[in-house]
Amino acid sequence: MTDVRENIIKVKAEIPEGVSLIAVSKFHPVEAIREAYEAGQRAFGESRVQELLLKEPALPCDIRWHFIGHLQTNKVRQLIGKTYLIESVDSERLLRLIDSESAKRDVITNVLMQVHVAKEETKFGFYPEELLDFFNKHGYESLTNTHICGIMGMASNTDDEDRVRKDFREIASIFKQIRENPEFGLRGFDTLSMGMSGDWKIAVEEGANMVRIGSAIFGERQY
Ligand SMILES: *Cc1c(COP(=O)(O)O)cnc(C)c1O
């Protein structure tokens, strides 16, 4: 059996200071999340809206929920107000919708822009040039109820460490280009979320300050 508590303690001991750990609990039951909670973990990641909405009321209020999956526009309304951070904004249309729904609810929603560098066809996110274009045309300045806190990205799903490192380096470089461009004048754009169970150490070496770890904590997912 998976010892969630032991895994949390082990992972936390390995993660350097200044890097925040998101425990990815998708497809795992509330009891497993509670075990992690009791070991001191407060930030959890979910990839499906319905699942997050079912778990959230069954668990302590001080959990910070991170939404990390592809968010369909027809689910945005239900999700607003439930998350600490939506990490997976993959289109301007989605961003605008999050903003307008947040305005209706009178809340500020924290988001990360998801960037796509991996070689898989199926992954969501802005291509690097698209994301730079978005900032270059100052598309974010009209947002009233959304705080863009940084970038989330994934490396290619491969055992080729050089490939993975190259992907993370590219994501980190886009992050820096945006953050350090004085013309953008962004405030609080400081989160670089990259790295999962199999590759988080490389991600941290390449500058990640948030890692999203699932199976190394909760064991294999039961789909
Ligand atoms: C599932 C998932 C993770 C966690 O993956 P593990 O390999 O189980 O650590 C991280 N990020 C995203 C976006 C995910 O969908």
The ligand as a Gaussian input file, in Angstrom:
#p B3LYP/6-31G(d) Opt

LIG

0 1
 C       -1.200000      14.607000     -13.577000
 C       -0.408000      15.848000     -13.684000
 C        0.744000      16.043000     -12.899000
 C        1.303000      15.007000     -11.953000
 O        1.859000      13.937000     -12.643000
 P        2.692000      12.780000     -11.883000
 O        3.526000      12.198000     -12.958000
 O        1.716000      11.843000     -11.314000
 O        3.523000      13.450000     -10.837000
 C        1.393000      17.267000     -13.006000
 N        0.953000      18.229000     -13.830000
 C       -0.144000      18.078000     -14.596000
 C       -0.557000      19.192000     -15.486000
 C       -0.851000      16.888000     -14.563000
 O       -1.934000      16.739000     -15.334000

